[in-house]
Amino acid sequence: MAESLVAGVDSSTQSTKVVLCRAGDGTVVAEASAPHPDGTECHPGHWWGALSQVRDLLERADAVAVAAQQHGMVALDAAGEVVRPALLWNDTRSAPQARALVEEFGGAKAWAERTGSVPPASFTVTKLRWMAEHEPDNARRTERVMLPHDWLTLRLGAPEPVTDRGDASGTGYWSPATGAYLPDLLRAALGHDAETPRLAAPGERVGETAWGAVLGPGTGDNMGAALGLGLRPGDIVVSIGTSGTAFAVADEPAADPSGLVAGFADATGRFLPLVATLNAARILSAAAAMTGAALYELSALALAAEPGAGGVTLLPYLDGERTPDRPDATGVLAGLTSSNATRENVARAAVEALLCSLADAVDHLAAQGIRPRRTLLIGGGARSEAVRALAPAIFGTPVTVPGPAEYVALGAARQAAWALAGSAEPPSWPAPPATEHTSEHTGQEIRERYAALRDSAPQI
């Protein structure tokens, strides 16, 4: 009898990626992808269209689960039709509404206690308030609010709207500590009550696809990556993708009143405190454009410069920033002189800035009591030789780099295998192969100069 196959879907900002794996050990037997439109809002139909392009691969699976970008606001009317294009996590237009909601409900400490997080502009609840203020007709039409993975799971065959605790914890109207929705917060944002998806148990079978495959509940992308990597308490992941994230699995919920750490839940019943930055791999893309280099050339340029980039420092808040919360900020290139204004130094400054920003994120986790057993570096940006070489000095610890893989999609596939097996815990898949990187140098001086620029820049 042929071994069962499971499919994991990663529906990200930029594309849909699918991995088809053996259910028993997670071995990838096939992969496929399809692009999404660029931008900070997207009609959900584009996600379904991309998924339909890889349907042949999906239909080989005995079980399927979807991990998708967190926070996206999918607003549906009474007939289940999409009211407007989904506002995505990287859309910062709701920053004023985020500040207003925090003040209306008792300030940052009260929000952290109730929801585990202080909502920035990326959170769903702030986008609902923006729609209520700027598109009142659309807000009045909205009868149900869903997240990207919820909507795709419903389209794949779930008999009712369903979500999981991991993705729900990024809405701003669900409590990781109690496991319950907070309808008063949703009502205050949208202007009236709206239906929310049922919360599935970790690993629950939530439906069946048209071709008879078991449907797992799905989750958010960061929770999918944690599941795909097989994280345990003490593991800190630094992910360099469109956004940058630092997160760790924890046994207790986090509630950071500073708002720097989002107190998310994970996809297994534990918790996933997380710090996110808006600017990550795009810092490297911008530096490549500034230096006239291809991305693969940027790494060589950076490694040709001395540590500290000859005194050039970049503050990489190119598209606003989430951590720290500066949605209207812009980038700053400081310390330029006629003698150090070289392509090599600009490239080095960009790599150092990216890593300093993420090292700040790791420090915020440490302030919440997270003590790292090991640090793992993943994401597209981790493929840069310069990033891998400079990371240990900037982070101040050895860095483990798992082999390149679609870890979000792998996590979704592992959840699908869990739902297929009906077991109490997810299947034990082998840990991915990894390399360890160390450094004889210290990045303390680089981090201090970066911090000085960060703290002196205009707080806009």
Backbone torsions as a table, in degrees:
resi	resn	phi	psi	omega
1	MET	NA	131.9	-178.5
2	ALA	-64.8	144.1	178.4
3	GLU	-69.9	145.2	-179.8
4	SER	-65.6	146.1	176.1
5	LEU	-115.3	145.6	178.9
6	VAL	-129.3	148.3	-179.4
7	ALA	-117.6	135.3	174.2
8	GLY	-116.0	132.2	-178.2
9	VAL	-109.6	130.3	170.7
10	ASP	-112.1	102.9	177.2
11	SER	-98.1	94.6	-173.5
12	SER	-97.9	-175.9	176.4
13	THR	-59.6	-40.3	-169.3
14	GLN	-96.2	-26.5	-172.8
15	SER	-164.8	169.4	168.2
16	THR	-104.4	127.5	176.3
17	LYS	-122.6	138.1	-179.6
18	VAL	-128.3	134.0	170.6
19	VAL	-118.3	137.0	175.3
20	LEU	-107.5	122.3	-171.6
21	CYS	-126.8	156.6	168.7
22	ARG	-72.9	131.1	-175.3
23	ALA	-63.9	-31.7	-173.9
24	GLY	-72.6	-39.3	-174.3
25	ASP	-132.1	1.4	176.2
26	GLY	80.3	6.4	178.8
27	THR	-60.7	127.8	-179.8
28	VAL	-78.8	126.0	179.9
29	VAL	-107.9	-17.2	177.8
30	ALA	-164.1	154.3	178.0
31	GLU	-140.8	156.6	175.5
32	ALA	-157.2	160.7	178.4
33	SER	-152.3	160.6	176.2
34	ALA	-150.2	142.7	-173.5
35	PRO	-80.2	157.9	169.9
36	HIS	-110.1	159.1	173.2
37	PRO	-64.4	149.2	177.4
38	ASP	-78.3	160.3	175.5
39	GLY	130.2	-179.1	-178.9
40	THR	-107.3	4.0	168.8
41	GLU	-141.6	152.6	-173.9
42	CYS	-156.3	133.4	173.9
43	HIS	-69.8	130.8	-179.3
44	PRO	-55.2	-23.9	177.9
45	GLY	-57.6	-29.5	177.7
46	HIS	-67.2	-35.9	177.6
47	TRP	-66.1	-41.7	179.6
48	TRP	-66.8	-38.1	177.1
49	GLY	-62.3	-41.8	178.1
50	ALA	-65.3	-40.4	179.2
51	LEU	-66.0	-34.9	179.1
52	SER	-66.4	-28.0	178.2
53	GLN	-67.2	-22.0	-179.3
54	VAL	-112.5	21.6	-174.9
55	ARG	-63.0	-33.9	179.8
56	ASP	-57.6	-39.6	178.5
57	LEU	-70.5	-43.6	179.4
58	LEU	-57.2	-40.3	-173.3
59	GLU	-73.2	-3.2	172.2
60	ARG	-84.9	-8.8	-172.5
61	ALA	-90.5	145.9	173.8
62	ASP	-88.2	-14.0	176.7
63	ALA	-154.7	149.2	-175.9
64	VAL	-138.8	144.3	169.8
65	ALA	-144.8	152.5	-176.0
66	VAL	-117.4	126.2	166.5
67	ALA	-110.4	134.3	-173.8
68	ALA	-141.0	166.3	177.7
69	GLN	-51.6	135.5	-179.8
70	GLN	-75.1	162.7	165.2
71	HIS	76.4	-17.7	-174.0
72	GLY	-56.2	133.0	-176.6
73	MET	-90.0	105.8	175.3
74	VAL	-104.3	107.3	-177.4
75	ALA	-102.2	127.0	-178.2
76	LEU	-119.6	149.2	177.7
77	ASP	-90.5	-172.7	-175.5
78	ALA	-63.7	-24.6	178.8
79	ALA	-90.5	1.4	-179.2
80	GLY	83.9	10.8	179.2
81	GLU	-87.7	148.8	-179.7
82	VAL	-69.1	127.8	-176.4
83	VAL	-77.0	-40.7	-179.3
84	ARG	-156.8	163.8	175.1
85	PRO	-54.3	142.9	-178.7
86	ALA	-66.6	132.2	170.8
87	LEU	-79.9	126.0	-173.3
88	LEU	-92.3	169.3	-177.5
89	TRP	-56.0	-32.6	-174.4
90	ASN	-91.2	12.2	175.3
91	ASP	-92.3	114.7	-173.0
92	THR	-100.0	11.1	-176.2
93	ARG	-63.9	-19.4	-177.5
94	SER	-90.5	16.6	179.6
95	ALA	-57.7	-44.7	177.9
96	PRO	-61.9	-37.0	179.8
97	GLN	-68.3	-34.9	176.7
98	ALA	-61.6	-46.8	179.9
99	ARG	-62.6	-40.3	-178.6
100	ALA	-65.9	-43.2	-179.6
101	LEU	-64.2	-39.4	178.4
102	VAL	-60.2	-43.7	-178.9
103	GLU	-68.9	-38.5	-176.7
104	GLU	-64.3	-28.5	-174.9
105	PHE	-113.6	37.8	167.8
106	GLY	92.8	5.8	176.4
107	GLY	91.6	-179.2	-171.8
108	ALA	-61.5	-42.6	-176.6
109	LYS	-62.8	-41.4	-179.9
110	ALA	-64.6	-41.7	178.3
111	TRP	-63.8	-44.1	-179.3
112	ALA	-61.4	-39.9	-179.6
113	GLU	-67.3	-36.8	-175.8
114	ARG	-85.1	-39.9	-171.8
115	THR	-116.1	-4.6	-176.9
116	GLY	82.5	-9.3	-175.2
117	SER	-145.5	157.9	168.7
118	VAL	-102.7	115.1	-166.6
119	PRO	-69.3	121.6	167.9
120	PRO	-85.4	-176.0	-176.8
121	ALA	-63.0	-20.8	-177.8
122	SER	-71.9	-24.3	-172.2
123	PHE	-72.0	148.0	-175.9
124	THR	-58.4	-40.6	-175.6
125	VAL	-59.6	-35.3	-179.6
126	THR	-72.6	-31.6	179.8
127	LYS	-71.6	-34.2	175.2
128	LEU	-63.3	-42.6	177.8
129	ARG	-63.9	-39.9	177.9
130	TRP	-59.2	-46.3	-179.7
131	MET	-62.8	-40.2	180.0
132	ALA	-62.0	-35.3	-177.8
133	GLU	-83.7	-36.6	-172.7
134	HIS	-102.9	-23.0	179.5
135	GLU	-135.1	65.2	-173.7
136	PRO	-58.9	-32.8	178.2
137	ASP	-64.3	-42.4	177.9
138	ASN	-64.6	-39.6	178.9
139	ALA	-63.0	-42.1	-179.5
140	ARG	-65.8	-32.2	179.7
141	ARG	-74.5	-20.0	-173.3
142	THR	-74.6	118.4	179.3
143	GLU	-109.2	-18.0	-178.3
144	ARG	-145.1	140.2	177.9
145	VAL	-119.3	129.8	-179.3
146	MET	-132.2	170.6	175.2
147	LEU	-107.3	162.8	-177.7
148	PRO	-52.7	-45.0	-177.9
149	HIS	-70.1	-32.2	176.9
150	ASP	-60.7	-46.9	-175.4
151	TRP	-64.3	-42.7	179.7
152	LEU	-67.8	-38.8	178.1
153	THR	-63.1	-39.8	176.8
154	LEU	-62.6	-44.7	-179.8
155	ARG	-65.2	-31.3	-179.2
156	LEU	-74.2	-17.2	175.8
157	GLY	139.5	2.4	175.2
158	ALA	-61.6	135.9	-176.3
159	PRO	-74.2	-12.2	179.3
160	GLU	-150.6	159.1	176.0
161	PRO	-61.6	131.3	-176.5
162	VAL	-143.9	146.5	177.8
163	THR	-136.6	-175.6	176.2
164	ASP	-127.5	165.9	-175.0
165	ARG	-65.3	-31.9	-179.3
166	GLY	-62.6	-54.2	-178.2
167	ASP	-70.0	-36.7	178.9
168	ALA	-59.3	-30.8	-176.6
169	SER	-70.2	-8.6	177.1
170	GLY	-101.4	9.2	-178.5
171	THR	-82.6	-33.7	-171.5
172	GLY	92.1	1.1	175.8
173	TYR	-134.5	34.9	175.1
174	TRP	-144.1	143.7	-175.4
175	SER	-105.5	115.3	174.2
176	PRO	-62.7	-32.3	-176.8
177	ALA	-69.3	-38.1	-177.7
178	THR	-103.8	-17.3	-177.5
179	GLY	73.3	24.1	-176.2
180	ALA	-126.6	152.0	172.1
181	TYR	-68.6	157.4	177.3
182	LEU	-119.6	81.1	-171.0
183	PRO	-63.4	-24.6	179.2
184	ASP	-66.1	-33.1	179.0
185	LEU	-72.0	-40.7	177.0
186	LEU	-64.0	-42.7	-179.2
187	ARG	-62.6	-42.1	-179.2
188	ALA	-65.9	-31.3	-179.3
189	ALA	-77.5	-48.8	-173.9
190	LEU	-84.5	-25.8	-178.5
191	GLY	100.8	-7.7	176.8
192	HIS	-163.0	169.2	178.1
193	ASP	-69.5	152.0	175.6
194	ALA	-147.0	153.0	179.4
195	GLU	-74.4	147.5	176.2
196	THR	-126.0	156.1	-177.7
197	PRO	-66.0	150.9	172.1
198	ARG	-63.7	142.5	179.3
199	LEU	-88.5	118.8	179.4
200	ALA	-85.6	154.7	173.5
201	ALA	-75.5	152.9	177.3
202	PRO	-56.0	131.1	178.2
203	GLY	75.6	6.7	-177.3
204	GLU	-70.4	145.1	167.5
205	ARG	-77.5	120.4	-175.4
206	VAL	-110.9	0.1	-180.0
207	GLY	165.5	-164.9	-177.2
208	GLU	-144.5	139.2	178.5
209	THR	-75.6	171.7	-179.8
210	ALA	-62.0	-25.3	180.0
211	TRP	-99.1	9.9	171.7
212	GLY	92.7	11.7	178.0
213	ALA	-81.6	146.9	174.8
214	VAL	-68.8	139.3	176.2
215	LEU	-104.3	125.0	169.6
216	GLY	-82.8	166.8	-175.3
217	PRO	-71.0	-18.9	-176.1
218	GLY	76.3	-179.7	-178.3
219	THR	-170.6	-176.9	175.0
220	GLY	-79.8	165.0	-173.7
221	ASP	-65.5	-40.7	-179.7
222	ASN	-67.1	-37.7	176.6
223	MET	-66.8	-35.5	175.6
224	GLY	-63.3	-42.7	178.6
225	ALA	-62.6	-41.0	179.1
226	ALA	-61.6	-39.8	179.3
227	LEU	-70.3	-39.1	179.9
228	GLY	-67.1	-32.1	179.1
229	LEU	-85.3	-10.8	-177.9
230	GLY	66.7	41.4	-174.9
231	LEU	-64.1	145.8	174.0
232	ARG	-124.1	160.9	176.8
233	PRO	-52.3	134.1	-177.5
234	GLY	101.0	-12.7	175.0
235	ASP	-87.1	128.6	173.1
236	ILE	-112.9	129.1	177.9
237	VAL	-107.0	132.1	170.5
238	VAL	-113.5	115.9	-175.7
239	SER	-112.0	128.8	-178.8
240	ILE	-114.1	94.4	176.0
241	GLY	-125.0	-147.0	174.0
242	THR	-54.4	-44.8	170.2
243	SER	-104.7	164.6	172.5
244	GLY	-107.8	140.0	177.6
245	THR	-138.3	149.6	168.0
246	ALA	-129.2	125.7	-177.3
247	PHE	-148.3	162.7	-177.6
248	ALA	-148.8	148.4	173.2
249	VAL	-80.3	135.7	-179.4
250	ALA	-137.5	156.3	179.7
251	ASP	-87.8	-16.7	-178.3
252	GLU	-123.6	148.2	179.2
253	PRO	-69.0	148.1	176.3
254	ALA	-99.6	152.0	177.0
255	ALA	-149.2	86.0	-174.6
256	ASP	-94.2	108.9	-177.9
257	PRO	-68.4	-14.7	176.0
258	SER	-71.5	-19.5	-178.4
259	GLY	83.1	-2.3	-177.2
260	LEU	-74.4	-35.5	-179.8
261	VAL	-105.8	123.8	175.0
262	ALA	-84.8	125.9	-176.5
263	GLY	-88.5	68.0	-177.1
264	PHE	-76.3	163.6	166.7
265	ALA	-95.6	163.5	175.4
266	ASP	-105.1	-169.6	-175.9
267	ALA	-94.6	6.1	-174.7
268	THR	-117.5	-6.0	-175.5
269	GLY	112.4	-4.5	176.0
270	ARG	-102.8	-154.6	-173.5
271	PHE	-129.9	160.5	-173.7
272	LEU	-140.8	71.6	175.1
273	PRO	-56.3	135.3	-170.2
274	LEU	-144.1	142.0	171.9
275	VAL	-118.5	130.8	-176.7
276	ALA	-122.4	144.6	172.0
277	THR	-119.3	144.5	177.3
278	LEU	-71.8	-33.3	-173.8
279	ASN	-103.5	122.8	178.3
280	ALA	-143.7	-102.5	-175.9
281	ALA	-60.1	-26.0	179.1
282	ARG	-67.4	-19.9	172.7
283	ILE	-60.7	-42.6	178.6
284	LEU	-68.0	-39.5	178.1
285	SER	-63.1	-41.6	179.5
286	ALA	-65.5	-41.0	179.0
287	ALA	-64.9	-37.1	177.0
288	ALA	-62.6	-41.1	178.3
289	ALA	-65.5	-41.2	-179.7
290	MET	-64.4	-35.3	-176.2
291	THR	-94.2	-4.3	-178.5
292	GLY	69.7	25.4	-177.4
293	ALA	-108.8	152.8	167.4
294	ALA	-74.1	160.1	-177.5
295	LEU	-57.8	-39.8	-179.3
296	TYR	-68.3	-26.1	177.7
297	GLU	-78.6	-27.0	-176.8
298	LEU	-60.2	-40.0	-179.3
299	SER	-60.4	-45.5	179.3
300	ALA	-64.0	-39.3	177.3
301	LEU	-60.7	-46.2	-178.1
302	ALA	-62.2	-41.4	-177.8
303	LEU	-73.1	-16.9	177.4
304	ALA	-80.5	-13.8	179.3
305	ALA	-91.8	159.3	177.6
306	GLU	-76.3	155.5	173.7
307	PRO	-54.7	135.8	-177.1
308	GLY	92.6	-3.3	173.8
309	ALA	53.6	35.7	177.6
310	GLY	64.2	20.1	-179.4
311	GLY	97.4	-0.8	178.1
312	VAL	-84.0	131.0	179.7
313	THR	-129.6	133.8	178.0
314	LEU	-110.4	131.5	167.2
315	LEU	-99.2	110.1	-162.8
316	PRO	-92.1	37.4	-178.6
317	TYR	-85.8	63.6	-169.3
318	LEU	-70.9	-32.9	-177.4
319	ASP	-122.6	43.7	-168.8
320	GLY	75.0	-179.0	178.4
321	GLU	-150.5	150.4	178.7
322	ARG	-98.5	-36.4	177.8
323	THR	-133.7	102.4	2.2
324	PRO	-71.2	165.4	-173.4
325	ASP	-78.3	87.8	179.3
326	ARG	-133.2	74.3	-173.1
327	PRO	-63.5	-21.6	-177.4
328	ASP	-105.3	9.4	-177.0
329	ALA	-71.1	162.4	172.9
330	THR	-129.6	168.3	-179.3
331	GLY	-74.5	157.0	177.8
332	VAL	-134.5	128.6	173.6
333	LEU	-111.0	114.2	-172.4
334	ALA	-118.6	157.9	174.3
335	GLY	85.2	9.8	-179.0
336	LEU	-71.0	136.3	172.4
337	THR	-134.5	172.0	179.4
338	SER	-65.3	-23.2	-176.7
339	SER	-91.2	-23.3	-177.1
340	ASN	-109.0	2.1	-177.5
341	ALA	-80.6	72.6	179.4
342	THR	-116.7	159.6	177.1
343	ARG	-60.2	-38.8	-178.8
344	GLU	-62.4	-44.6	-178.4
345	ASN	-69.3	-37.5	177.5
346	VAL	-64.6	-41.7	178.1
347	ALA	-63.3	-44.2	180.0
348	ARG	-63.5	-42.9	-179.4
349	ALA	-61.0	-36.6	179.8
350	ALA	-66.5	-44.4	179.7
351	VAL	-65.5	-43.4	179.1
352	GLU	-63.5	-38.6	179.6
353	ALA	-65.4	-43.8	177.7
354	LEU	-57.0	-46.7	-177.2
355	LEU	-72.5	-35.2	177.1
356	CYS	-64.8	-40.5	178.0
357	SER	-60.7	-42.2	-179.5
358	LEU	-75.7	-30.6	174.4
359	ALA	-65.9	-35.7	172.6
360	ASP	-58.8	-41.6	179.9
361	ALA	-61.9	-42.7	177.6
362	VAL	-62.4	-39.3	177.9
363	ASP	-61.1	-36.9	179.0
364	HIS	-65.8	-36.6	175.2
365	LEU	-64.4	-42.0	179.1
366	ALA	-60.3	-35.3	179.6
367	ALA	-66.4	-18.8	176.7
368	GLN	-95.2	11.7	175.3
369	GLY	92.1	7.3	178.3
370	ILE	-78.6	119.0	179.5
371	ARG	-109.3	112.5	-172.3
372	PRO	-71.0	132.2	169.5
373	ARG	-86.7	-36.3	174.4
374	ARG	-158.8	158.2	178.3
375	THR	-116.9	126.6	-179.8
376	LEU	-111.3	136.3	-178.9
377	LEU	-112.5	119.6	-177.2
378	ILE	-133.5	179.1	177.1
379	GLY	97.6	167.9	-178.0
380	GLY	-57.9	-37.2	-179.7
381	GLY	-65.4	-24.1	179.9
382	ALA	-71.4	-10.0	176.9
383	ARG	-77.6	-12.2	178.3
384	SER	-72.7	125.8	178.4
385	GLU	-60.1	-38.1	-179.6
386	ALA	-66.2	-41.5	178.6
387	VAL	-60.8	-46.7	-179.5
388	ARG	-64.4	-38.2	-176.9
389	ALA	-72.3	-37.0	-175.0
390	LEU	-87.7	-20.9	-173.2
391	ALA	-58.1	-45.2	-177.6
392	PRO	-59.9	-38.7	179.5
393	ALA	-67.9	-42.6	-178.3
394	ILE	-70.0	-42.2	179.6
395	PHE	-76.8	-22.1	179.6
396	GLY	77.5	15.7	179.8
397	THR	-146.1	159.0	169.2
398	PRO	-59.5	150.6	-177.1
399	VAL	-125.7	129.7	176.3
400	THR	-96.5	129.0	179.9
401	VAL	-115.1	102.1	174.7
402	PRO	-62.2	152.8	178.3
403	GLY	-57.9	149.6	-179.8
404	PRO	-56.3	130.5	179.4
405	ALA	-163.3	163.3	177.7
406	GLU	-88.3	80.6	-170.6
407	TYR	-69.3	-30.8	176.7
408	VAL	-64.9	-47.8	178.7
409	ALA	-65.4	-37.3	177.0
410	LEU	-63.1	-39.3	176.9
411	GLY	-63.5	-40.3	176.6
412	ALA	-64.0	-39.8	178.1
413	ALA	-64.5	-39.6	178.7
414	ARG	-64.6	-38.1	175.9
415	GLN	-65.7	-38.4	177.3
416	ALA	-61.7	-41.4	177.4
417	ALA	-64.1	-35.9	177.1
418	TRP	-62.4	-48.2	179.3
419	ALA	-63.8	-38.3	179.9
420	LEU	-64.6	-40.9	-178.0
421	ALA	-75.9	-27.3	-176.9
422	GLY	67.3	27.5	-176.4
423	SER	-88.3	167.4	-179.4
424	ALA	-74.1	-27.5	-178.7
425	GLU	-128.4	158.2	176.2
426	PRO	-64.4	154.0	-179.5
427	PRO	-62.2	149.7	179.4
428	SER	-87.1	98.4	175.9
429	TRP	-93.3	147.4	180.0
430	PRO	-58.9	145.8	177.0
431	ALA	-65.4	145.0	-179.8
432	PRO	-67.7	149.8	174.9
433	PRO	-62.0	146.7	-174.4
434	ALA	-148.5	158.6	173.7
435	THR	-120.8	149.8	179.4
436	GLU	-108.3	136.4	-179.0
437	HIS	-119.2	135.3	177.2
438	THR	-128.6	171.9	179.6
439	SER	-144.4	142.7	174.8
440	GLU	-85.1	-12.1	-176.4
441	HIS	-96.5	163.1	173.4
442	THR	-113.5	140.3	178.9
443	GLY	-99.3	16.8	-174.5
444	GLN	-59.9	-44.3	-178.7
445	GLU	-65.3	-38.3	178.0
446	ILE	-63.4	-43.5	-179.4
447	ARG	-66.8	-37.2	179.6
448	GLU	-65.8	-41.2	179.2
449	ARG	-67.9	-39.2	176.7
450	TYR	-62.4	-44.9	-179.2
451	ALA	-62.3	-37.9	179.1
452	ALA	-63.1	-42.1	178.0
453	LEU	-68.1	-42.7	178.7
454	ARG	-57.4	-44.8	-174.3
455	ASP	-80.5	-18.0	-179.6
456	SER	-96.5	-13.5	-179.0
457	ALA	-68.1	153.5	178.6
458	PRO	-56.5	133.7	-178.1
459	GLN	-86.5	68.8	-179.2
460	ILE	-107.4	NA	NA
